[in-house]
Amino acid sequence: MSLISLISPITLTINTQHSTPTTQMYSNKENVNILTSLLIKEKITKAVVCPGSRNSPIVHNLCACPEIECYPVTDERSAGFVALGMTLADNEPVVVCVTSGSALLNLAPAAAEAFYQKRPLVIISADRPAQWIDQQDGQTLQQHRALEPNVRKSVTLPEPHNEEERWYCNRLVNEALNAVRLNDGSPVHINVPISEPLFEYNVPKLPDERNIFMLHATTDYFSVREMAADFFRAKKLMFVLGQLTPEVVDNSHEAIKTLKKVAVVLQEKLADDSICPAQPIDEVLKMIGEDEAYRPDHLIYIGGTIVSKRLRQFLRECKCEMSIVVNGIDEFCDTFMHTTEMIQGLPEDVITIFANETEGVKKRDFVTLWDKAFDKALAIRKTIKPHFSQMLAVKAFHEKMREEAVDGKLFYGNSSAVRLGNIFSDQYIYVNRGVNGIEGSLSTAVGYAIAHQEEDDVYCVIGDLSFFYDQNALWNESLPPNLSILLLNNGGGGIFHQLPGLERSPYRDSAIAAQHTTSAEGICQTHDIVYLSARNEEELYKNLDKLFNSEEGPVLLEVFTNAEEDTQALKDYYQAF
């Protein structure tokens, strides 16, 4: 048989596949429609499709789109290489779509070849619903990540039942379709579970899906500048700085000052190394409530995690025309659920580019509005005197640091401790906020103290569960004398007393909050650590003085408080705003 006769049936099918009724109807599978819409928005115009029933909703949609030309190929192994050849011809992403089961595995050779040739191959597989995997159901196997490590990105789409799942589905498709263009091109795998019934085509129009546009700060420098210029044309500009290393903050200090002249810049003490009061972010958000005047219409998020749950919720509720996220290479994060553009690059590089584009930009009324709110909240904060509690302990600790002009490094434990630090600290806060766990906070502070025992005093503010969980950090023959610890002991996980509704569980204290009566005194004796304690306000202030002026080290001050009173102190504080 000649080569021409082999190709001809495919060609004939191509020429006739769009001879359908004038009004196209799409599948009723929402994840399939989200995927189809974003393929079109990414300007993907070619798809190699293989036969099957489970993938028929996907194939139907691809064939129904006038923007996409479909090329049927029966053999999946061959189909993968046909799609690869198309990427070589046009240097554009090409889809290859297969049904569930072993059909996907037949694409492994083409996926590997595309990976090492750096070709933009979009592999789409239909899948059975998760509940039927490994249940001796036909054409089922573990398809998620089945082609790794020879694909740049693997995602399995949900079958959405609510708005959060729709957002998740949209985000995953955006992640995959952005990854396919990385490093000159990469294969990606999009796995699509599809429940029965399969053959319902009653949706007249594809959804208008959010398409996240990605730039690279180094290679697309001028495009980033154009994006920045476009950003500064708006009236309600906001920068949110998540956790950054002190080196990055220091390198970006002047650029951040420049940005603050024209935009609202929110930064917790995880992203601020200037010696000044912590921004009262939560306090202002409590004051403004639902006032739309304070909501940005243009937002850029730079850096790692933020502590404030209230801030995250506020930003998720904002309707932003432009919402930019700055991430490192190969990272994709849509924290506030409305990202429109993504810049991959170093935070300091992007901050500098944006700062350089502020020339000629006037200070917005939006900045003045927020500045006044900050000033009002700071004035209220100064008047508040908590009763004896963890809040008072942290407040007094930082007042003493200010009074003594202490220039040490601050390490905070997670949970309640770091939240209090973000209220009262004047200095940059180190905290293991990557995954927010309680383990290892004390060890991290010890490690820094060991490495800098000739240069810096190190102060660790930590809750009781975090401390006792990580007490072996003190079982260390390298434990340095430059370490001081403020231990906040309220007999369990105090933050659990702040969660509305949890009090209805009779097991909150014993099983959930890990209630205990443990003290650190014996631990300190074992490891030759100076031990101090406080059970009232007078003892707190007296022993804080000893903590900061001890001639010996290391030293630990344990402050005993009541969890319920800690919770009440926090409530009283926020009620003032």
N, C-alpha and C positions, 0 to 999 in steps of 0.2 A: 504493500500500500504506500502511495506517495505521501510526502510530508503535507502537500496541499490538501489531500483527501482527509488526513487526520485533523487538520485545523478547521476545515470547512464547516462541520456541524456546529462547532463553537461559534464561528462567525455568523452562521445563519440564526442561531439562537440569540446572539447579541442583537442582530438587526430587527428581531421580532419581539424582544422581551418588553418593550415599551408600548406595544400595540394593544393597550388596555383601555377601558372606558375613560372618558374625559375626566370624570371626577374620581381621583384616587382616594382610596380608603386605606388606612394604616391599621396595623395590629392593635389590639386593645391591651397589650402588655406594656405597662408604664416604663419599666426599666429598658425595654427595647426601644421605645419611642424617645426616651431621654438620650440613649446612645445614638440613635439615628440623627436626632437634631444636632448633636454636638459634632458628629462626623461631618455634617454639612457645614456647620460654622467653622470647622477647621479646614474647610476647603479640600477635603479628601474626595476625590472624584472617581476612583477605580476600586472595584471589589471583585475578588475571585471567590465564587460561592460554590460550595459542595452540597450534595444532596443529603436529605435527612428530614425527619419529622420534627424533632425537638428544636432544630434551628430554623424551621420554616417561618416562624414569625419574623426572625431577623432577615432572612433572605427575601421574604415578601416585602419588607420595608425598604431594603436596599434597592430592589427592583422597581419599587413604586416611586422612588425619588428621581426626578429628572436630572438632578445634579450629579448622580452617581451612575456610572456605567458598570454593569455587571457582566462577569465572564465566568460561565459555568464550567467547572472541571470536576469530573467524577472522582478521580483518585486524589485523596487528600495529600499524600506525599508529593505527588506531582504538583498539586495546586499550590503548595507552599513555595516551591521553586519557581512556578510561573509568576506568582506575586513578587518574589524576589527579583526576577528578571525585569518586571515592570518598574520596580524602584530604581534599578540600575539605568533604565532607559530615561526616566523622567526626573530622578532624584527627588521624588515626592512620596509621601506615605501611601501605601496600598494596603487595603484590607484583604485578609483571607479568612473566610467564615466556614466553620465546620460544625457538625452536630455533636451530641454528647458521646461519651465512652471512648473507645480506642481511636476513634477518628482524630481526636486531639493529639494523641501520641504520634500519629503519622506525620505531624508537623514538626517534630523534634529536630530532624536533620536540617530543615530549612531555617528553623529558629536559630540553631547553632551557627549556621553559615552567615545568617544575617547579623548575628551578634558580633562575630569576628570581622565581618566586612563593614560593620557599622551602617546597616541599611535600615530605613524606617518602615518596618513591617508591623502592621496592626493585626494581631491574631485574635479573632473573636470566636469563642466556643460557646455553644449552648450547653446547658447543664441541667440535670435533674434537681429538684428541690433538695435542700440539705437533709431533710428527714428521711429521704429514700436512699441516701448513699450508704453503702455497705449493708443493704438489706435484701440482697439477692434480687434486686429489681433490674430489669434489662437495661443494657447500655449505660451502666453507672460505674464510676470509679472516682477516686479522689483527684479532682481536676484542678483545684486551687493550687497554684504554684507548681503544677505538674511539669512545666517547661523550664523552671529555674535549675541552674543558674544562668541559662543562656537567653534570658530576656531581661531587659532593663527594669521592667515593672510588671508586677502581676496584681490584678485586682479581681475580686469577685463581687458583682453587683448585688445589692439586695433587691427583693421584690417589694417596692415601697407600699406602706399602708398608712403613712402619715407624713406631715411636712418635714419632720426631722429625717426620716428615711429617704424622702425625695432629695433633700439636700445632700445626704450621704451618697446617694447614687450619682447625683450630678458631680459631686466632688471627686469621686473615684474615677469617673470617666475623664474629667479634666486632668487629673493626675496622670493617667495613662497616656492621654493624647498629647500632653506637654512633654512627657518623658520620651515619646517616640522621636522627638526632634533634638534630643540632647546629644552632645558630642558628635555632631554631623549626622546623626541618625542612629536609632536603636530599635530592636524589636521589643514589643510589649504584648502582654497577654491580658485580654478582657474576657472574663468568664461570666456567663449570663445564665443563672438559674431561671427556668421558665416552668411554671405550674400549668397543668391542664385546666380547662380546654385550650388547645393550641391554635385552633383555626378560626378565630373570630377577628374579622377585619372591619370594624365599625367606627373607627376614629377618623374623622374627616381632615384633621389638621395636626401636624406635629407640634409639640410644646415649644415655646420660645425659651430655650434654655440659656442659663448664664454660662458664658464662655470666658474662662480665665485666661488672659493674655500674659505670656511670660517673656521677660527680658533678662539678659545677663549683663550685669553692670560693667564687666570688663570688655566683653566683645561687642556689646550694644550701647557703648557709652553715649553716643549722640542721641540714640533713641530714648535713653533714660533722661537725658537733659530735656528732650522735648516733652517727655511725660511730666517732668518736674515743672516746666514752664506752663503746661496745661493745668497742672494741679493748682498753681498759685493764682490762676485766674478766678478761682472760686472765692466765696465770701466767708465760709465757715470752715476754716482749716484746722485740722487736729493731727498732731503726731503723738503716738503712744510708744514709749520705749519700754520694752520688756527687759528681762534680766540681761545685763551686759557685764563683761569683765571690767574692772576698774581701769585697766589699760586702755580699752576701747573708749570708755567714757572720757578719760583724760585726753586721749588723742582727738576726741570730737568736741571738747569743751567749748571752744570758740564757735564752732559751727552750730552747736546747740543754742548758744546765746543768740546767734544771728537768727535762728529759726523762731525763737521766742518773741522776737520783735514783730513778727507778722502772723504767727500761728500759735494756737494753744499746744503746749508740749506737756504731756503727762508722763511723769517718771517717778516710780517708787524708789526707795533707797537701794534697791537692787540694780538701779541704773543711774545713780546719782552719787558722785564722789565729792561734790562741793560741801563745804562745812556750813550748812544752813538747815533750817527746820524742814522736816519731811512735808511734802505737799499733802494737804488735807483732802485727798481725792475722794475717799469714801464719805467724808463729812459733807463735802460740797454736793455729791450725788444725793445724799440724804436731804439736803436743803432744797435742791431744785426740783425734786420729784419728777413729774412728767412734763416739765416745761420744755417745749420744743425749741425754744430760743437757744438752749445750751447744747443741742445735738448737732454734730458736725454733718456737713454734706460731702466733705472730702476728707478722707482718713488715710493715714499711713501708719502701719504697725511694724516696728523694727526691733529685733532682738528676741529673747527667749520668753519664758513664762512670766506672767504677772500674778501677783498674790491675790489681788482683790476680786472676789467673786462678783461683788456689786458692779465693778467696772466692766467686767466681761459681759454681764447681763445688759448693762446700759448700752454698750457698743453693739451687741447683737440686735438690739431693738432699733438702732439707728438705720435710716434709709439713706445710704450714701450713693451719690452719683458715681464717685470714684473711690474705691477702697483698695489700697495697695498694701501688700505684704512683702516684706524683705526677708528672704531666707538665704541660708547657705546653699551651696551647690547640691543638687539632687534632693533637696528638701521641698516639701509641699505642705503648707499649713494654711487652713482656712478657719482660724479660731473664731472669728466673729460671724461666719456663715454668709458673708456677702462680698467676698473678694472679687474684684473685677480685673485687677492686674497683679502680677507677681514679678518681683525683681530678685534674681539670684545673685548674691554678691556679699562682700563684707559690709557689716553695718556702718563702719566709719567711712567707707568709700561712698555709700549711698547718701549718708547724712551730709557729707561734704558736697556732693553733686547738687543736692537740693538746696543747701545753704548758699551755694554760688549762684543759684537762679533767683535769689530773693532781691537782687539789685533792682531798684525801681518799684518794688512791691510795697504798697502802703500797709501800715498796721490796720488790721481789721477791727471793727467794732466787736466782733466775736471774742477777740483777745481781751479787750477791755472788760467785757461782761464776765469772763472767767476770772480775770485778775481781781475784780471786785469781790467775787464770790470766795476766792482763795483768801483774800485779806480778812473778810468777815469771819470765815471759818477759823483762821489762825488766831484771831482776836478772842473768839469763844474758847478755843482750845486752851489759851493761856489762863483763863479764869477757872478752869475745872480742876478741882482737887478731889481725886478719888478717895474713897475710904480704903482701909487696909485691904489689899488685894494684890493679885498679880499685876494689875494695871498700875497701881501705885508703885510697886516694886520696880517695874521697868521705867516708869516716869522718873522716879527718884534716882535710879541708876544713871540715866542719861543727864539729869540735872547735875549729878556729882561729876560725871565726865566733863561736862561743860565748866563747872566750877574749878576743877583741878587742871583744866586744859590738857586732858589726857588725849594723846595722839596714837592710841593703839588700834589694832584691827578688830573688827566686830564680826563674830560668827553667831548666827542664830539657828536654833532648831526650827523645824516646821511646826505646823498647826497654829496654836494660839500665840506662841512666842514671836514668830516673825510678824504676825499681824500687829502685835503691840509695838514691835520694833519700827514698823512702818508708820506708826503714829508719833513716836517720841524721839527717834534717832535723828541726830544731826549729821551722821556720817554714813558712808557706804556700808551696806550690809552684805556679807557673804552668807549664802544659804544654799543648801542642796535642793534647789527648786526644779531641777530637771524632771524628776518624777515625784517630788514632794513627799518622799517617804520619811519616816521617823528614824530609820536605822542609819547609823554612820555619821550623824551630825557632830557628835563629840569627837569621833575619830578624825574627822576632817579638820576640825579645829586643832587637835593635837598635832596632826601632820604639818599644818601650816606653822604652828608654834615651833616644832622641831626644826623645820627648814629655815626659820627666821629668828632663831633664839638670840642672835646677836644684834638684830635690827629692830624688832617690833615686840611690844607687849600684845598679847592676844587675849581677848575677852569673849567668852562663850556664854550666851544667854539661851537657856534650854529648859524645856518642860520635863516633868518627872518621868513619863513613859519613855521619851526619847533618851533621857539620861540612863535610866536603869537598863533599858534594852541594849545600850551601847557601852555599859560600864567597863567592859574589857579594854576600852581605849586607854584606861588608866593603869591597866596591867601591862606596863610598858617600861622597860628599863631605860628607854630614851626619853621618858617624860621630862619636858624642860621646865625650868623655874619661871618662864615668862608667861605661863598660862594661868588665867583667872576665870572662874566659872560662877555664874549666877544661876542657881538651880531653883526653878519655880515649881514647888511641890504642893499640889492641891489634892493629892491622894487618888490620882487617876487621870484619864483623858478628859480634861476640863472642857475641851471644845465640843464634846458630845452633849454637854448641858446647854449648849447654844443652838441646838438643832430642834426647831419647833416640831412637836409631835412625838419625838423619841421618848419624852417623859411618860408616854402612855405604855411603854414596854416595862414590865416589872423586872426585866433582865438588863436594863440600861447600865446600871452601876456595876453589877457583879460580872457580867459577861461581855458587854459591849465597851464600856468605858474602862474596864480593867481596874476597878477600884482596889486600893491597897493601903497599907500602913507602913511602907518601907521608908527608911531614912538613909541618907548617904554617909552618915557619920562613921559607921563601921568600915565602909569602903575607903574613906579618907584615911582612917587609921591604918588600914592594911597597906595602902600605897604611899604613906608618909606625905599626905597632903594636908595643909593647914585647913582646919574645918571651922566655919562660922555658921551661926543659924539666927533666924529671926522669926518670931511668932507674933509680933506686933509692930506698930509704926516706930516706936522708940528704938527697939532693937534693930530694925531695918536701917535707919539712918546711922546709928552708931557703928554697925558692922559694915555698911557700905564704905564708911571712912576707912576702916581697917582693910577692906578689900583692895582699895586703891592705894593704900600706903604701906602695905605689908612689905617687910624687909626679906621675908622668906617666900618661897614659892615652890610649887604651885599652891594656889589657895582657892577654896570653894565656899561660897555663901549660899546656904539653903534657906529659902523663904517658904515657910509653911502657911498656906492659905486654905480657905474653904471654897470648893468648886461652885456652890450656889452663889456665894457672895462675889466670886470672880465674874460670874455671868451677870449678876445684877449691876456690878460696877460698869461693865461694858454697855449694858442697856442704858444706864443713867447717862453715860458719856454721849451716846448717839442721840438720846432724847433731847440733848441740849442744842442740837442743830436743826 
